[in-house]
Amino acid sequence: MDALQNKNHESQRLISLDVLRGFDMFWIIGGEHIIHALAKLTDWPVLNWISAQMHHTVWNGCTFYDMIFPLFLFISGVSLPFSFGKKLIAANVKSTFELPVSVKRKVYIDMVRRMAILVFLGLVVNGLFKFNGYENTRFASVLGRIGIAWFFAGLIYLNCNLKKQIIWFCLILIGYWLAMVLIPVPGFGSGNLTMEGSLESYIDRLFLPGRLHSKVHDPEGILSTIPAVATGLLGIFTGTFIKEKRYDSLKSVYFLLLAAALFILLGLAWDCVFPINKRLWSSSFVLFVGGYSIAFFALFYLIIDVMGWKKWTFPFLLIGMNSIVIYMAVEGVVNFGYTADFIFGGLINLTAEPFHILLKAVSVVVIELIFLYFLYRNKLFLKV
């Protein structure tokens, strides 16, 4: 079984990776609304707690919803060692930094293309084609950050061995922390980590064109994209560890869970001096959420790729294999709510009123899955 899995790992991406990506995206495309509706309907304490986790924190702190974005970026990093595997075999080298210049040049072109497409798609999600004027256009975006952070993490992966990659990871996090606490901001001084007074927000106000997300601050701003590169690198470390197969599958999972616990503890320790903060993408946030990302991946890898429990994964696989398409769709390109109401609205109105919100939330997810299944059956995938 392990031999078969190893052969599969060499030829394709991990199934657990696509499923985890789908699980991550599920909460954005409608899972959160189902949880909110269930909590309101039942008023069960556990559901109320989960519902509270489906909101972003205002500033410092972290909820499950704050982990969705960095988990997606982490997953992009995990996939890198596998996506470059064929290039290593073709060039007869063991690591990416040994690739010939001619091969690297082609890889760089592909990476720049991917980054540019994601930045552009991020602008589309932000309403680029509404043409509301330069000052009303938001240039920073979730997809843009994923593209840029993935690109620079990939550059480090291509040109550095593992030891140097780890050095880059540490330098990025420590350098960002020192910059945030030591460089003074006019009118606020140094070490101010509020939304308006932080160095990250100040740089956004100076150099980020167009409209900022929160007027004085943008959560996908310029400076905070730098530590996001470290999130991508953490995914690369994880993917490299699994791909190299130095240990058997179960032992690999144990090591991943141990690493996850270590990163969570380090993040909590750093939180004492540099608060865990998604909007600032603080160094402690990278470690804390990175630990949970490793843990999620380890569990999905164990259940799906090691133990072979795959039947339940199909809905998440549909989402994960077209994650960019469904993200763009739910962020304003397609009105799934209207379609769901058109098809299921009459039936829902026949039920007791307290169930309406829940059934409407479920119906939207059903329509989204039908849409994704249509793309899947016709082999229509947006590969960026």
LINPE-V610413 format. One record per residue. N is the residue number from 1. PSI is psi in whole degrees, -180 to 180 (NA if undefined). D_FIRST is the distance of its C-alpha to the first C-alpha in Angstrom with 1 decimal. Layout:
n->N psi->PSI d_first->D_FIRST
n->N psi->PSI d_first->D_FIRST
This chain:
n->1 psi->-46 d_first->0.0
n->2 psi->-39 d_first->3.8
n->3 psi->-41 d_first->5.4
n->4 psi->-42 d_first->5.1
n->5 psi->-42 d_first->6.2
n->6 psi->-40 d_first->8.6
n->7 psi->-41 d_first->9.9
n->8 psi->-39 d_first->10.6
n->9 psi->-32 d_first->12.3
n->10 psi->-25 d_first->14.5
n->11 psi->-18 d_first->15.7
n->12 psi->169 d_first->16.3
n->13 psi->157 d_first->17.1
n->14 psi->136 d_first->15.0
n->15 psi->-39 d_first->15.2
n->16 psi->-27 d_first->16.2
n->17 psi->-44 d_first->19.0
n->18 psi->-38 d_first->20.6
n->19 psi->-43 d_first->20.3
n->20 psi->-39 d_first->21.9
n->21 psi->-41 d_first->24.6
n->22 psi->-41 d_first->25.3
n->23 psi->-43 d_first->25.5
n->24 psi->-45 d_first->27.9
n->25 psi->-25 d_first->30.0
n->26 psi->-39 d_first->30.2
n->27 psi->-27 d_first->32.7
n->28 psi->-38 d_first->34.9
n->29 psi->-2 d_first->35.1
n->30 psi->-15 d_first->36.1
n->31 psi->-38 d_first->34.0
n->32 psi->-39 d_first->36.7
n->33 psi->-34 d_first->39.4
n->34 psi->-43 d_first->37.6
n->35 psi->-45 d_first->37.3
n->36 psi->-42 d_first->41.0
n->37 psi->-41 d_first->42.1
n->38 psi->-41 d_first->40.2
n->39 psi->-43 d_first->41.8
n->40 psi->-36 d_first->45.2
n->41 psi->-41 d_first->44.9
n->42 psi->-30 d_first->43.8
n->43 psi->28 d_first->45.1
n->44 psi->136 d_first->42.4
n->45 psi->-41 d_first->42.3
n->46 psi->-38 d_first->38.5
n->47 psi->-34 d_first->38.6
n->48 psi->-38 d_first->41.7
n->49 psi->-44 d_first->39.9
n->50 psi->-40 d_first->36.9
n->51 psi->-41 d_first->39.6
n->52 psi->-28 d_first->41.3
n->53 psi->-11 d_first->38.0
n->54 psi->29 d_first->38.1
n->55 psi->148 d_first->41.1
n->56 psi->148 d_first->41.5
n->57 psi->151 d_first->43.4
n->58 psi->-42 d_first->46.9
n->59 psi->-97 d_first->46.7
n->60 psi->152 d_first->45.3
n->61 psi->-179 d_first->42.3
n->62 psi->134 d_first->38.9
n->63 psi->173 d_first->37.5
n->64 psi->-38 d_first->34.2
n->65 psi->-30 d_first->35.9
n->66 psi->-19 d_first->36.7
n->67 psi->-14 d_first->33.0
n->68 psi->-49 d_first->32.1
n->69 psi->-55 d_first->33.6
n->70 psi->-31 d_first->32.3
n->71 psi->-40 d_first->28.8
n->72 psi->-43 d_first->28.9
n->73 psi->-40 d_first->30.2
n->74 psi->-45 d_first->27.5
n->75 psi->-39 d_first->24.8
n->76 psi->-38 d_first->26.7
n->77 psi->-41 d_first->26.5
n->78 psi->-37 d_first->22.7
n->79 psi->-20 d_first->22.3
n->80 psi->-52 d_first->24.6
n->81 psi->-31 d_first->22.4
n->82 psi->-40 d_first->20.0
n->83 psi->-27 d_first->22.9
n->84 psi->0 d_first->24.5
n->85 psi->-44 d_first->21.5
n->86 psi->-35 d_first->22.8
n->87 psi->-36 d_first->26.2
n->88 psi->-42 d_first->25.2
n->89 psi->-44 d_first->23.6
n->90 psi->-36 d_first->26.7
n->91 psi->-4 d_first->29.0
n->92 psi->45 d_first->27.2
n->93 psi->162 d_first->27.4
n->94 psi->-24 d_first->25.2
n->95 psi->157 d_first->26.7
n->96 psi->-33 d_first->28.6
n->97 psi->-5 d_first->31.9
n->98 psi->0 d_first->32.0
n->99 psi->143 d_first->31.9
n->100 psi->154 d_first->35.1
n->101 psi->-41 d_first->37.9
n->102 psi->-39 d_first->37.9
n->103 psi->-43 d_first->34.2
n->104 psi->-38 d_first->34.9
n->105 psi->-43 d_first->37.9
n->106 psi->-38 d_first->35.9
n->107 psi->-43 d_first->33.4
n->108 psi->-43 d_first->36.4
n->109 psi->-43 d_first->37.9
n->110 psi->-39 d_first->34.7
n->111 psi->-41 d_first->34.6
n->112 psi->-41 d_first->38.3
n->113 psi->-45 d_first->38.0
n->114 psi->-44 d_first->35.2
n->115 psi->-45 d_first->37.3
n->116 psi->-40 d_first->40.4
n->117 psi->-43 d_first->38.9
n->118 psi->-39 d_first->37.6
n->119 psi->-44 d_first->41.0
n->120 psi->-45 d_first->42.7
n->121 psi->-34 d_first->40.5
n->122 psi->-39 d_first->41.3
n->123 psi->-38 d_first->45.0
n->124 psi->-45 d_first->44.6
n->125 psi->-36 d_first->43.1
n->126 psi->-6 d_first->46.1
n->127 psi->33 d_first->48.5
n->128 psi->-41 d_first->49.3
n->129 psi->2 d_first->50.7
n->130 psi->-20 d_first->53.0
n->131 psi->54 d_first->55.3
n->132 psi->10 d_first->56.8
n->133 psi->154 d_first->58.0
n->134 psi->-45 d_first->56.8
n->135 psi->-18 d_first->57.7
n->136 psi->4 d_first->55.7
n->137 psi->127 d_first->52.5
n->138 psi->120 d_first->49.7
n->139 psi->-32 d_first->48.0
n->140 psi->147 d_first->45.3
n->141 psi->165 d_first->42.3
n->142 psi->-49 d_first->38.7
n->143 psi->-37 d_first->37.3
n->144 psi->-43 d_first->39.7
n->145 psi->-42 d_first->38.5
n->146 psi->-46 d_first->34.8
n->147 psi->-46 d_first->35.8
n->148 psi->-47 d_first->38.0
n->149 psi->-42 d_first->35.9
n->150 psi->-41 d_first->32.8
n->151 psi->-49 d_first->34.9
n->152 psi->-34 d_first->36.3
n->153 psi->-39 d_first->33.0
n->154 psi->-38 d_first->31.7
n->155 psi->-43 d_first->34.8
n->156 psi->-42 d_first->34.1
n->157 psi->-39 d_first->30.5
n->158 psi->-31 d_first->31.6
n->159 psi->0 d_first->34.4
n->160 psi->145 d_first->33.5
n->161 psi->176 d_first->31.0
n->162 psi->-41 d_first->29.2
n->163 psi->-45 d_first->32.2
n->164 psi->-33 d_first->34.6
n->165 psi->-42 d_first->32.4
n->166 psi->-38 d_first->32.6
n->167 psi->-45 d_first->36.3
n->168 psi->-43 d_first->36.8
n->169 psi->-48 d_first->35.0
n->170 psi->-43 d_first->37.3
n->171 psi->-40 d_first->40.4
n->172 psi->-49 d_first->39.8
n->173 psi->-44 d_first->39.6
n->174 psi->-42 d_first->42.4
n->175 psi->-42 d_first->44.6
n->176 psi->-43 d_first->44.3
n->177 psi->-48 d_first->45.3
n->178 psi->-40 d_first->48.2
n->179 psi->-43 d_first->49.4
n->180 psi->-31 d_first->49.3
n->181 psi->-16 d_first->51.3
n->182 psi->-30 d_first->53.6
n->183 psi->122 d_first->54.8
n->184 psi->147 d_first->57.7
n->185 psi->127 d_first->58.0
n->186 psi->126 d_first->61.6
n->187 psi->-11 d_first->63.0
n->188 psi->-20 d_first->60.1
n->189 psi->-167 d_first->59.8
n->190 psi->154 d_first->56.6
n->191 psi->8 d_first->53.8
n->192 psi->117 d_first->54.4
n->193 psi->29 d_first->51.1
n->194 psi->170 d_first->52.5
n->195 psi->-42 d_first->51.8
n->196 psi->-34 d_first->55.1
n->197 psi->-5 d_first->55.7
n->198 psi->154 d_first->52.3
n->199 psi->-39 d_first->52.2
n->200 psi->-46 d_first->49.3
n->201 psi->-38 d_first->51.5
n->202 psi->-44 d_first->54.5
n->203 psi->-38 d_first->52.7
n->204 psi->-44 d_first->51.6
n->205 psi->-31 d_first->55.2
n->206 psi->-43 d_first->56.4
n->207 psi->-18 d_first->53.9
n->208 psi->119 d_first->51.7
n->209 psi->165 d_first->53.5
n->210 psi->-147 d_first->54.2
n->211 psi->136 d_first->53.5
n->212 psi->150 d_first->51.7
n->213 psi->-44 d_first->49.5
n->214 psi->36 d_first->51.6
n->215 psi->-58 d_first->54.8
n->216 psi->0 d_first->54.8
n->217 psi->148 d_first->51.1
n->218 psi->124 d_first->47.9
n->219 psi->-15 d_first->44.5
n->220 psi->39 d_first->43.0
n->221 psi->-172 d_first->45.8
n->222 psi->-59 d_first->46.2
n->223 psi->-39 d_first->45.9
n->224 psi->-7 d_first->43.1
n->225 psi->-25 d_first->40.9
n->226 psi->-51 d_first->40.7
n->227 psi->-21 d_first->38.7
n->228 psi->-27 d_first->36.5
n->229 psi->-38 d_first->35.4
n->230 psi->-34 d_first->34.1
n->231 psi->-43 d_first->32.0
n->232 psi->-40 d_first->30.4
n->233 psi->-37 d_first->30.0
n->234 psi->-37 d_first->28.2
n->235 psi->-39 d_first->25.6
n->236 psi->-43 d_first->25.4
n->237 psi->-43 d_first->24.9
n->238 psi->-46 d_first->22.0
n->239 psi->-41 d_first->20.4
n->240 psi->-43 d_first->21.0
n->241 psi->-44 d_first->19.5
n->242 psi->-41 d_first->16.1
n->243 psi->-37 d_first->16.3
n->244 psi->-24 d_first->17.2
n->245 psi->50 d_first->14.2
n->246 psi->-22 d_first->16.5
n->247 psi->165 d_first->14.8
n->248 psi->167 d_first->11.4
n->249 psi->-48 d_first->10.6
n->250 psi->-42 d_first->12.7
n->251 psi->-35 d_first->15.4
n->252 psi->-42 d_first->15.7
n->253 psi->-43 d_first->16.3
n->254 psi->-45 d_first->18.9
n->255 psi->-38 d_first->20.6
n->256 psi->-44 d_first->20.8
n->257 psi->-35 d_first->22.4
n->258 psi->-44 d_first->24.7
n->259 psi->-40 d_first->25.7
n->260 psi->-47 d_first->26.3
n->261 psi->-40 d_first->28.7
n->262 psi->-46 d_first->30.4
n->263 psi->-39 d_first->31.2
n->264 psi->-45 d_first->32.4
n->265 psi->-41 d_first->34.7
n->266 psi->-40 d_first->36.0
n->267 psi->-41 d_first->36.7
n->268 psi->-37 d_first->38.6
n->269 psi->-44 d_first->40.5
n->270 psi->-25 d_first->41.5
n->271 psi->-25 d_first->42.5
n->272 psi->-29 d_first->45.5
n->273 psi->-20 d_first->47.1
n->274 psi->93 d_first->45.3
n->275 psi->145 d_first->44.4
n->276 psi->118 d_first->41.1
n->277 psi->113 d_first->42.2
n->278 psi->-41 d_first->40.3
n->279 psi->-34 d_first->43.5
n->280 psi->-10 d_first->44.1
n->281 psi->50 d_first->40.3
n->282 psi->158 d_first->41.4
n->283 psi->-38 d_first->39.5
n->284 psi->-35 d_first->38.9
n->285 psi->-42 d_first->37.5
n->286 psi->-46 d_first->35.0
n->287 psi->-46 d_first->33.7
n->288 psi->-53 d_first->33.9
n->289 psi->-31 d_first->32.2
n->290 psi->-39 d_first->29.8
n->291 psi->-45 d_first->28.6
n->292 psi->-35 d_first->28.0
n->293 psi->-43 d_first->26.3
n->294 psi->-42 d_first->23.8
n->295 psi->-44 d_first->23.3
n->296 psi->-47 d_first->22.8
n->297 psi->-44 d_first->20.2
n->298 psi->-43 d_first->18.4
n->299 psi->-43 d_first->18.4
n->300 psi->-40 d_first->17.4
n->301 psi->-43 d_first->14.5
n->302 psi->-50 d_first->13.4
n->303 psi->-41 d_first->14.1
n->304 psi->-54 d_first->12.8
n->305 psi->-29 d_first->10.1
n->306 psi->-52 d_first->8.6
n->307 psi->-18 d_first->9.6
n->308 psi->19 d_first->9.5
n->309 psi->95 d_first->13.2
n->310 psi->-16 d_first->14.7
n->311 psi->-35 d_first->17.5
n->312 psi->-9 d_first->20.1
n->313 psi->-12 d_first->19.6
n->314 psi->-47 d_first->21.5
n->315 psi->-41 d_first->25.0
n->316 psi->-32 d_first->23.9
n->317 psi->-40 d_first->22.0
n->318 psi->-44 d_first->25.3
n->319 psi->-46 d_first->27.2
n->320 psi->-30 d_first->24.9
n->321 psi->-14 d_first->24.9
n->322 psi->46 d_first->28.7
n->323 psi->-38 d_first->29.6
n->324 psi->-41 d_first->32.6
n->325 psi->-50 d_first->34.1
n->326 psi->-33 d_first->33.9
n->327 psi->-49 d_first->35.2
n->328 psi->-38 d_first->38.1
n->329 psi->-49 d_first->38.8
n->330 psi->-19 d_first->39.1
n->331 psi->13 d_first->41.1
n->332 psi->-11 d_first->43.9
n->333 psi->-36 d_first->43.2
n->334 psi->138 d_first->42.5
n->335 psi->85 d_first->44.1
n->336 psi->-29 d_first->41.4
n->337 psi->-40 d_first->43.7
n->338 psi->-45 d_first->46.4
n->339 psi->-43 d_first->44.1
n->340 psi->-40 d_first->42.6
n->341 psi->-37 d_first->46.2
n->342 psi->-40 d_first->47.4
n->343 psi->-44 d_first->44.7
n->344 psi->-6 d_first->44.3
n->345 psi->-43 d_first->47.5
n->346 psi->-44 d_first->49.5
n->347 psi->-40 d_first->46.9
n->348 psi->-39 d_first->46.5
n->349 psi->-16 d_first->50.3
n->350 psi->-15 d_first->50.4
n->351 psi->171 d_first->48.4
n->352 psi->141 d_first->50.0
n->353 psi->-38 d_first->50.8
n->354 psi->-22 d_first->48.8
n->355 psi->-6 d_first->45.6
n->356 psi->-47 d_first->46.6
n->357 psi->-44 d_first->45.1
n->358 psi->-47 d_first->41.7
n->359 psi->-34 d_first->41.6
n->360 psi->-41 d_first->42.8
n->361 psi->-42 d_first->40.0
n->362 psi->-40 d_first->37.4
n->363 psi->-36 d_first->39.0
n->364 psi->-45 d_first->38.8
n->365 psi->-39 d_first->35.0
n->366 psi->-45 d_first->34.7
n->367 psi->-41 d_first->36.8
n->368 psi->-41 d_first->34.8
n->369 psi->-36 d_first->31.5
n->370 psi->-44 d_first->33.3
n->371 psi->-46 d_first->34.4
n->372 psi->-35 d_first->30.9
n->373 psi->-39 d_first->29.5
n->374 psi->-45 d_first->32.3
n->375 psi->-42 d_first->31.3
n->376 psi->-47 d_first->27.7
n->377 psi->-32 d_first->28.6
n->378 psi->10 d_first->31.0
n->379 psi->44 d_first->28.6
n->380 psi->106 d_first->31.1
n->381 psi->136 d_first->29.6
n->382 psi->103 d_first->31.7
n->383 psi->111 d_first->30.0
n->384 psi->NA d_first->32.0
